[in-house]
Amino acid sequence: MADLRFDGRVAVVTGAGRGLGRAYALMLAADGAKVVVNDSGGALDGEGADTGPAQAVVDEIASAGGEAVANTDSVATPEGGRAIIADAQQRFGGVDILIHNAGIVRRAPLAEMTYDDFEAVLDVHLRGAFHVVRPAFPSMCDAGYGRIVLTSSIGGLYGNHEVANYAVAKAGVIGLSHVAAMEGAAHDVKSNVIVPAAVTRMAAGIDTSAYPPMGPELVAPVVGYLAHETCAVTGEMFVALAGRVATAAVTETRGVYRPSWTIADVAENLDAIRDRSESLTFPVVPNGHGDHIRYSFAMASRAAAMSACAKSRSR
């Protein structure tokens, strides 16, 4: 079976000068997309700038017969985000695919993390996602087509030591993607989250000697599917780690209903409240938010009806 192609599509990939972003850009270009390769070229902590990484990827794409342009604007500001999307619109006539991959790392224990380091990481990962989604989203909706892939992390799902800033940012990205999926559904604008893991410069300082193969090439095809016109899902989270591809989801227990609660009631019902034997998942699209509320309301209504019936029989 031939691989899926992107002929005629325009893609923007942030953080595409190295690592995972580079792999995404090369893959998309090799399969026919015109690519805006965005990378400010900063260090792992976000300091500095260098036009080299983005241009090197563009040169690599061009030498293979593809079409791409380099962009070195920073996603960390609204102006930078607008400039990145404007580049795609001016150079290639629009934007069909947006992959936000740019990221930095500033590690510190929670008790010692500075406000500057907290804000700097949110600026790139979370606010950076909004800074590019915000200008791209309306044009995608107007065109009746779009594919958005935002990058979260297992740190965003489960937390990790010494990266409170990173965990917060990556958790926030999930909410942004879910809203884009809900609001874009009527316009064939799909938004999903990739939760990747690969040995890149982001793994600096981690002993990876015992890791199985974890190159970017094991993640890129998953992102490629989420970016493709045949993508059949939206509002989901895909995990790609060491060759394993899976989905992650928010789940709830069935829960316990009472017409009133005390603190002691919560303690006494804790096992039942936390019982995951009948876990629930409310898909984001078409209306996970509303389905969640309706489920809770229905439980209360059923209990009220049963109570009324019992009182009627006792008379």
N, C-alpha and C positions, 0 to 999 in steps of 0.2 A: 504494500500500500504506500503510495507516494505521500510525503509529508504535506501538511497543510501550508498554504502560501498566503502572502499578504500583498499581492500585486495591487497597485493602486491605492494602498493605504499609507497614511502618514502617521508616524509614531514619534512620541516624545518620551525619552528615557532620561530621568534625572540620576545623577551619580553614576553616569555611564562611562567614566574614564578608566575605571578599574573594576576588578572583581565581578560580582554578580551583574551589575549594570552593564559592564562591557560585554558580558556573555549575552545578555538580552539584546543589546544593540546589534551585535554581530549576527545573531540568529535571525532577527527580524529583517535586517538588510539582505542577508543571504537568501531569504525567502520572499524578496520582492518589495519590502516596505521602504519608503523614504524615511530616514531617521534623523531627528534632531538629537544629537549626542550632547547632553548637558552635563557639565562637570566644572565646578569652580577651581578644581585642582588643589584644594587645601589639604593640610595635614590631617591625620586621623582625628585630632581634637578640633578641627575646623579652622585652625589658624592658617593664615597665608593664602596664596592663590598662585595658580600656575596654568597657563593655557595649554601646556604640553599634553596632559592625559587625554582631554577631549579630542584634540587635533590628531593625536596618534591613532585613536580609534577610527576617526573619520578617514584618515589615510589608509588604514587597514581595510576599511569597507570599500573605499574607492579602488584600491589595488585589486580587489576581488570582483570588481565590476558593479558594485552597488552604489547607492546614492545617499549621501548624508551631509549634514553640516554640523559644525561645532558651535556650541553655545556655552559661555562661561559665566552667565549670570547666576547669582546665588538664590536658591530657593528660600533663604532665610528671611527675605523681605517681600512685601506685597509687590513692590516694583520689579524685583527680580523674577517673581513668578509670572507676572504679566508679560515681561519681556521674553521669557522662555516660550510661552504659548504664542505670542505675537510672531516670534521667529518662525514657528511652524506654519502659521497662517500666511505670512508674507513670502516665505521661501517656497512653500509647497501647496499653499491654497487652503489649508485647514489642519485639523487634528482629529484623527480617528481613534488613536490609541494613546493613552497616557499611563506610563508606568513610573510611579514615584518610588525611587530606590535610594536616593541620596541620604546619607547618614554620617554622623560623627559619634565619637565615644569620649566621654569624660568620666572616669571612674572615681568614686569616693564612697566611703561608708555613709549611710544616711545621716548619722550624727555629725558628720564633718563636711557634707556636701555644701558648696557655696551656692548662693543664689545665682551668681553669674553662670556657673557650670550647669545648673538646673535649666535656666532659661536658654542657654546656648543650644543645648540638645533638643529642647522643645522647638526652638526656632527652625531647626533643620528638619527633624523627623515629622513633627505634628503640624506646626504652623506652616512648614514647608509644603506639606501635603495640601493644606487648604489653599496656599498661595498659588499652586498650579491647578488644582481642581476648580477653584472659583472662576478663573477666566475661561477654562476649557469647557466646563459643564454646560453653560448656556448655548455655546455654538454647537456642541454635540446634540443637545436636545432639539435645536432648530434644524439641524441636518437630519434628524431622525435616526442617528446611529452614533455609537461610541462604546469604547471598552476602556475601563479604568481598572488598574491593578495597583493597589497600595500595599506597602510593605510593613508588616508587623513583625513579631518575633516571639519565640517561646518565652522570652523575658516579659513580653507584653501579656501573654496568656497566664504565665505562672510566676512571674517575678524572678529576680536573681539578685545575688549579693552585689552590693556596691554599684548598682546602676539604677537607682530610684528614678533618675531623670529619664533614662532610656526606657524603663518599664512603663512609666506614665505616658510617655510619648507614643509608644507602640500600642498601648491599650487604647489611647485616644483615636488613633488611626482607624481602629476597627469601627468605632461609632461613626466616623466620617464616611467610611465606605458604605455602611449600612444605610445611611440617609441618602447617599447618592444612588444606591440601588433602588430604594423605595421611590424617590422622586424621578428617577430616570426610567423606570419600568415602562411607562407609557410611550417612551420615545426610542425604545430599543437601545438605551444606554445602560449597559451592564457594569456593575462595580463589584469587584471581589478583592479579597485580601490574600496575599501570599505570606506564609510564615516559613521563611527559608533558613537553611543552615548550610554554610559552606566554609571551607578553610580559605579565607582571604585575609587581607591586612587587618580586618576587624577582629581577627582572632589573635592579634599580637599579644604576647605575654601568656598565652594559654598553651599548655603542653598538649600538642595534638599528635604525638608520636604513636599513640595506640589507637587513633581514630581509624575507622574504615574509610574507603575512598569517599571524599566529600567535596568534589570539585563543583564549580558553578554549572558545569554541563549537566549535572543531575537535577538542577533546579530550573534551568532555562526552559525546557519543554513544557513544564507546568504553567509557567508564566505565558509562554507562547499560546497554549490552549486558551487561557483566560483572556488573552488579547485578541483571539481570533473571532471572525464573524460567526462561526458555528458554535461558539461557546453557548452552552445550554443552561448555565446557572448564573445567578446573580445574588448578591447579599450573603456570600459564603466565605469561609476561610479555608484555604488549602495549605497543608503542611508538606514541605519537601525537605527531607533530611536523610542524608546517607543512602539515597536510593529508595527510601520509603516515601510514598505519596499517600496522604490521608486528608480527611477534613476534620476540622475542629468546630465545635458549636457550643453556644450557651445552653445549658440544660437546667431544668428545675425539678425538684421533687414534686410529687403529687400534692403534698402539703396537708395541713390539718385545718379544718374550719371550726370555729367556735363563735357564738354570737357576742362573746365578750372575753377578754383576756386579762389575766394578772401576770405578774412576773413569775410567780410560782407555776402558773399554768404552762408558760413557755418551757420552764425547766422540766416539768413532769411529762410534757409531750415531745421532748427534744428528739428522742429516737425516731418517732413517727414523722416529725417535721423533716428530719434529715434522711429518711429512708429513700434510697435511690433505686429500689427494685422496680419502680414504675416511673422512671424519669420522663420528663416532657421536654420536647424541643418545639419552639414556635418559629417556623421559617420567617426570615426577615421580610421577604416578598411572597405574597402580596401585602400582608399586614400583620407581621409578628407582634407589633406593639398592641394593636387592637385585639388580636387573638389572646394575648396574655391577659389583658384586662377582662375580656369576655369570659375566659375560663374561670377566673377568680369570682366574677359576678355570678356565673352559673352555679358555682359551688355554694355560694351564699343563698342563691334563690332555691336550690334544691333542699338545702337544710331548712330554710324557712317554710317551704311547702310541706316537708315531712313533719315539722313541728306543728304546723296548723292542722294537718291531717290527724296527728296523734291527739291533739286537744279535742278535735271534733269527735273522735271515737270514744273519748273518755267521758263525754257528756251523756 
